[in-house]
Amino acid sequence: MRVSLERSGGFAGLSKTTTVETDNLSPSEASQLPRLLEAANFYNLPEQITASPTQPDRFQYTVTVEDEDQIHTVTVSEAALPGTLRPLIEWLKSKL
């Protein structure tokens, strides 16, 4: 499984990206990632989650999961980040 996170926006408008492959993780981390995805109900989330009204200088996160023949991407603004998705985003941010 490959999971990519891109964080963009913020005051400086910078973009940071990280990619995690379960083959390169410790066994405990490799088993944690699918649990985080399941807890977030990731594969059932829409491709775009936005806040209304939009807020300038907030981060935007794009998470792409590639697992066997399944690929799903979710882009979410920081202001609209669902609580179920937050642990996955925080875990991935620790890899930036």
ZICORLIN-V741270 format. One record per residue. N is the residue number from 1. OMEGA is omega in degrees with one decimal (NA if undefined). Layout:
BEGIN
N|OMEGA  N|OMEGA
END
This chain:
BEGIN
1|177.2  2|178.7  3|179.2  4|175.4  5|170.2  6|175.1  7|-179.7  8|178.6  9|-174.9  10|-177.2  11|-176.3  12|179.9  13|-178.4  14|178.1  15|175.2  16|-178.2  17|172.5  18|175.9  19|-179.1  20|174.6  21|-175.8  22|178.0  23|-177.1  24|-179.0  25|172.0  26|179.8  27|-179.3  28|177.5  29|-179.7  30|178.0  31|-179.7  32|-175.4  33|177.2  34|177.6  35|177.9  36|178.3  37|-179.9  38|179.7  39|179.1  40|-174.0  41|-167.8  42|-174.3  43|177.2  44|178.5  45|176.5  46|-178.9  47|-177.1  48|175.5  49|-176.4  50|176.0  51|176.3  52|-3.4  53|178.5  54|-178.0  55|179.7  56|175.2  57|173.9  58|177.8  59|171.6  60|-178.1  61|173.1  62|-179.3  63|176.5  64|178.5  65|175.0  66|-178.3  67|-175.7  68|-177.8  69|-177.9  70|175.7  71|177.6  72|179.5  73|176.5  74|174.5  75|-175.2  76|174.7  77|-177.8  78|-177.4  79|-177.6  80|-175.1  81|178.5  82|179.8  83|-179.9  84|-179.2  85|-176.0  86|-179.7  87|177.6  88|179.0  89|-179.9  90|179.7  91|179.5  92|177.7  93|179.2  94|179.3  95|180.0  96|NA
END
